[in-house]
């Protein structure tokens, strides 16, 4: 298993809300969680993109 960081970036105030390190399949080095106006985009370096509505944003624990 490989560790990679997840960043929650708020473009509105240009800040990183939180960062957590999780384990995932080898080959995935980073994933970025970008905050957009009403939708969060979860982007994995392999090009996988999943979007959630703001009310259903999962918490990473």
Buried (B, 14 or more C-beta within 10 A) or exposed (E): EEEBEBBBBEEEEEEEEEEEEBEBEEEBEEBBBBBEEEEBEBBBEEEEEEEEEEEEBEEEE
